[in-house]
Amino acid sequence: MQTLKEIKPGLTVRVVKIKGEGPVKRRIMEMGITKGVEVHVRKVAPLGDPMEVKVRGYGLSLRKADAENIEVESEVESKGELNGCKNCPCRKS
Protein backbone atom coordinates (compact mmCIF):
# COMPACT_ATOMS: atom_id res chain seq x y z
CA MET A 1 0.00 0.00 0.00
CA GLN A 2 1.26 3.48 -0.83
CA THR A 3 1.56 6.32 1.63
CA LEU A 4 0.68 9.94 0.93
CA LYS A 5 4.40 10.75 1.09
CA GLU A 6 4.97 8.74 -2.13
CA ILE A 7 2.27 10.47 -4.22
CA LYS A 8 3.40 12.83 -6.97
CA PRO A 9 2.01 16.38 -7.31
CA GLY A 10 -1.14 16.62 -9.41
CA LEU A 11 -2.64 13.31 -8.32
CA THR A 12 -5.73 12.69 -6.23
CA VAL A 13 -5.90 9.74 -3.86
CA ARG A 14 -8.32 8.30 -1.30
CA VAL A 15 -7.31 7.68 2.32
CA VAL A 16 -7.49 4.00 3.25
CA LYS A 17 -5.93 3.98 6.73
CA ILE A 18 -4.21 6.28 9.19
CA LYS A 19 -1.33 4.65 11.03
CA GLY A 20 0.15 5.90 14.27
CA GLU A 21 -0.93 6.00 17.86
CA GLY A 22 -2.57 8.52 20.16
CA PRO A 23 -1.69 12.16 19.52
CA VAL A 24 -0.19 11.59 16.05
CA LYS A 25 -3.28 9.88 14.68
CA ARG A 26 -5.61 12.32 16.45
CA ARG A 27 -3.80 15.37 15.02
CA ILE A 28 -4.01 14.01 11.47
CA MET A 29 -7.73 13.32 11.88
CA GLU A 30 -8.33 16.79 13.37
CA MET A 31 -6.87 18.27 10.17
CA GLY A 32 -9.72 16.62 8.26
CA ILE A 33 -7.84 13.61 6.95
CA THR A 34 -10.02 10.61 7.71
CA LYS A 35 -10.66 7.23 6.10
CA GLY A 36 -12.36 7.57 2.71
CA VAL A 37 -11.62 11.27 2.14
CA GLU A 38 -10.05 12.38 -1.16
CA VAL A 39 -6.70 14.17 -0.95
CA HIS A 40 -5.25 16.10 -3.90
CA VAL A 41 -1.47 16.63 -3.82
CA ARG A 42 -0.94 20.17 -5.11
CA LYS A 43 2.81 20.60 -4.72
CA VAL A 44 5.88 19.46 -2.85
CA ALA A 45 8.59 21.79 -1.56
CA PRO A 46 11.92 21.67 -3.44
CA LEU A 47 13.58 19.60 -0.71
CA GLY A 48 10.47 17.42 -0.37
CA ASP A 49 9.22 18.73 2.97
CA PRO A 50 6.50 19.94 3.47
CA MET A 51 3.93 18.99 0.85
CA GLU A 52 0.79 20.96 0.08
CA VAL A 53 -2.46 19.04 -0.29
CA LYS A 54 -6.10 19.93 -0.76
CA VAL A 55 -8.49 18.19 1.65
CA ARG A 56 -12.23 18.88 1.95
CA GLY A 57 -11.88 22.10 -0.05
CA TYR A 58 -9.00 23.72 1.83
CA GLY A 59 -5.22 23.79 1.49
CA LEU A 60 -3.07 22.03 4.06
CA SER A 61 0.69 21.67 4.49
CA LEU A 62 1.89 18.31 5.78
CA ARG A 63 5.31 17.18 6.94
CA LYS A 64 6.77 14.03 5.39
CA ALA A 65 6.61 12.33 8.77
CA ASP A 66 2.84 12.89 8.94
CA ALA A 67 2.26 11.96 5.28
CA GLU A 68 4.09 8.68 5.89
CA ASN A 69 1.37 7.68 8.39
CA ILE A 70 -1.42 8.03 5.82
CA GLU A 71 -2.05 4.98 3.62
CA VAL A 72 -3.81 5.81 0.35
CA GLU A 73 -5.06 4.26 -2.85
CA SER A 74 -5.15 6.03 -6.16
CA GLU A 75 -8.43 7.15 -7.68
CA VAL A 76 -7.74 4.75 -10.55
CA GLU A 77 -7.83 1.86 -8.06
CA SER A 78 -10.83 3.13 -6.14
CA LYS A 79 -13.03 4.48 -8.95
CA GLY A 80 -11.60 3.05 -12.15
CA GLU A 81 -11.29 6.57 -13.57
CA LEU A 82 -8.37 8.50 -14.95
CA ASN A 83 -6.39 10.34 -12.35
CA GLY A 84 -4.60 13.60 -12.79
CA CYS A 85 -4.49 17.31 -12.57
CA LYS A 86 -5.36 18.41 -16.11
CA ASN A 87 -8.56 20.29 -15.22
CA CYS A 88 -8.21 20.69 -11.46
CA PRO A 89 -8.26 24.01 -9.62
CA CYS A 90 -4.59 23.83 -8.65
CA ARG A 91 -3.60 24.43 -12.28
CA LYS A 92 -5.37 27.80 -12.13
CA SER A 93 -3.64 29.03 -8.98
N, C-alpha and C positions, 0 to 999 in steps of 0.2 A: 504494500500500500504506500502511496506517495504522501509526503507531508507538504504543507503549504510552502515551506522553505524551498522546495524543489521546483515550484511552478514558475514558469517564465511569464514576464510581463505581457499583458494583452489577453490572457486566458482567464476563463471563468470556471470555477470548480465548485463542488458541493461538499460540505463538511460531513464526514462519516463518523468521526470519533475525536474526542478531545482527551489526550493523555495528560498525565500529571496528577498530582495529589493536592488536596487542600487549597491553599491560597493561590497557587499557580492556575489551577483549573478554574477556580471561582473568578479570578481576575479576567481570564479570557472570556468566560461566559458573560460577565458583566459588561464587556465591550460589545456584546451583541453577537458573538460568534458561538452558535449553538449547533447541535446536530441537525442536518438537513438544510441549513441556510446556504445560499449561494454567495461566494466570495469572488470578486473580480480583482485580479492583480493588476494594478495600474502601472506602477514603476518600482524599480529597485535602485537604491542608492549606488553610486559608482563602486564603492567598496563592498556592496552587498548587504549592508546593514544601516538603517532599517529598510523595510519594504512598505510601499503604500498600497493599500487595498481599499476596495469599496464594499461595504457590508451594509445591507438594509438601507441603502440610499445615502450613506455618509462616508466620508473618507476617514481612514484610520491608518496610523503608522504602527507597524509591528516590528519588534526585534526578531532576529533570526532564532534566538533561543525560544521565544514564544511560538513562532511559526512552526518550529520543529515539533511542537506538541500537538499540532492540529493535523489529523489524518484526513485526506480529501480524495475524492474521485473526480475525474474530469466529467464535464457535461456530456461528452461523447459517450462515456460509459453509462452515465445515469439516464440520459434522455435519448441517446441515439442520434443527436443532432450535431451539426458542425459547431465547432468551438472557435472562438476567436474574437478579435477586437475591431474588425473592419468597420462596423457601423455603431460602435458603442460610444457613449458620451465621453470617455477619456480621450478619444482622438480629437475632440473638439476643444479640449481645455489645454 
